[in-house]
Amino acid sequence: MKHAVQTKDTREAILDATDKLLARYGYKKMTIDDLAQEVGIGKGSVYLHFPSKEEIALSQIDRIIERLKSQLRAISNGSASPEKQLREMLVERVMFRFDSVHHYSQSLNEMLAYLRPKLLERRKRYFDEEARIFSEVIAEGQKTKAFGAGDPFDLAQTLVTATNSLLPYSLSAFELGDRKDVAERTKKTADLLINGLKK
């Protein structure tokens, strides 16, 4: 059992180092040697956990999304009304990503251009998984008549698509602007979208 814990800790340490090195160098300049040195392990140990540099970078993005989904689930399982839950979830969806990459000097699209086809595949999956969580709250809101009729998953996908324009993919954190401004824009967008659901 101790070995499993150490393996998980090492994997997490590699992903933590990946986050730092992506911010510092970007994907293209980051090397497996850099990662091994940052973690304090041998290069071969990195390959025991990940088959390639590409998979390491994609796993780091996966980890961000898994953490986001946990946050969304926590909000959806709370005691607030579906309307308040949905508003908080929409804001969290954008701000969690913003906070996760605010220290990167390049945009994610620019930094991970070499991984674009695989990243786009994953993004579709991420968005669908997020929409499933949103759809549960929408369905609950429809039961209480807080929201109008419509397929909950289809409506959730619309919310996800509408807030994608606020995500830090094509802009660096610097280009996106101040966190407070991003949060304010996101709240206004969330209010408009939720008002649309009430019809």
N, C-alpha and C positions, 0 to 999 in steps of 0.2 A: 504493500500500500504506500509506503514511503516513497518508493520509486515513482509511482503514479503521480504523487503530489509534486515531486521534484520535476518530473516531465512537464506537468502543467505549468509549474512556476517558470521553468526554462522557456517554454513556448510563450508565455505571457511576457517574459523579459525580452525575448526576441521581438515581439510585436511592440513593446514599449520603445525599444531601441529603434525599430523601424519608424515609428512616429517621429522620434527626434531627428533621425537622419533624413527622412523625407522633408522635414521642415528646413533642415540645414543645407542639404545638397540637392534635393529633388530625386526623383526615381532614377534617372539616367546615370547620375554620378554616384549614387549609393552603391556600395559593393558588399558582397558577402563578408569579405575581410573586415570592412568597417563595422558591420553588424556584430560579428564575432568579437571584435575588440571592444565594442561598446558594452556588450553583455558580459565579457570576461570569460568566454568559452572558446574552444577551438572551432575553426571553420567547419570541420567535419560534423561537429555537434549541431550546427545550424541545419545541415542537410538531414540530420536524423529527425528533425521536426517538420521541415518543409522541403519539397523537391526542387524548388527554384526561387530565385529572387522575385519573379513574377507572382508566384503563389504567396510569398510572404507579404507583398504589398496588397494583394487582393484580400488576404486574410485580415490585414489591418483594417481595411474598409469594412469587411464583414463584421469585425469586432465592434466597430463604431455603430453599425446598424443593429446588431444584437443588443447592445446597451440601450440604444434608442427605443427599440421595441419593448424592452423591459420597462422603460420609463412610461411609454404609452399605455402599456398594460396596467401599470400601477395607477395611472390617472383614470383609466376606464373602469377599474375595480373600486374606485373611491365612491364616496357617498353623495357627491355633488349631482346636480341635475344633468341630464344628457347634454343640454345646451352648454352648460359651464364646462363639462368634461370635454366636449368637442372643441370648444374655444381654447382651453388649456392644451389639449393635444395638438392642435394646429400650430400654436405658438411653440410648443416644445419641439415639434418636428423640425421646424426651421432653426430655432435657437440652439438646440442640441448639436446639430450639424455645424452651425456657425462656431460654437465654442470648441468643437472637436478639431477644427482646422484653422482657427484664428491665427495660430502661430506659423502657418505655412506662408512662405513668401510668394509662391506661385499659386495659380488656380489649380484645382484638382484636374481639370481637363488638360491643362498644359503640362502639369507634372506627370500625369499618368497617360499621356498620349500614346505611349508604346503599348499600353494595355487596353486601349480603347474598345476593341471588339469584345473582349471578355468582361470588361467593366460595364459595357452597355447591357450585356446579357444579365449580369448581376443586378444592375439598377432596375431592370424590369421586375425581377423577382423581389427586390427590396420593396418597390412601390406596391406590388400586389400584396405582399405580407403586411405592410403598413395599412393598406386599404382594408384588409380583412379585420384588423383591429378597430379601425374607424367604423366599419359597417356594423359591428356589434353595438356600438353606442348609438348609431343612427337608428337601428332596428328598435332599440330600447326607447329612443325618443319618439319613434312612430307609434309604439304601443301606448305611450302616455299622451299622444296627440300633440307633442311639442313640435314635431316635424311632419311635413306633408308626406303624401304617398310617393312611392317609387322604389325601385330595387335598391336596397341598402348598399350592396357592393358596388353597383354602378354609380350611385351618389358618392360613395366613399372614394372611388377612383377619380371622380370629378374634383373632389376636394384636394386630393393628392396632386393631381395635374395642375390645378389652379395655384397651389402653393409651391410647385417646383420652380417657378420663376424667382422665388426668393432664396433658393438654396445656393450655397457657395460653390457651384461647379465651374462656371466660366469666369468668375471673378475671384481675385485673391481677397483675403479678409480686408486688406487695405482698401481695395477698390470697392468692396461692398459698403464700406463706411463704418461709422461708429456703431457699437453694439446696441446702444440705446435707440438709435435711428432705425436699425434693422428690426428691433423688437416692436417699435411703434408701427412701422409699416406692416409687420406681420399681424399685429393685433387688429389693425384697420381691415386688412384683407380677411382675417378670420371673421370679423363682425359681418362683413358683406356676404361672405359665403354662408354663414349660419342664418342670416336673415333670408337668404334665398331658399334654404331648406324649410323654412316655416310656411312657405306658400303652398 
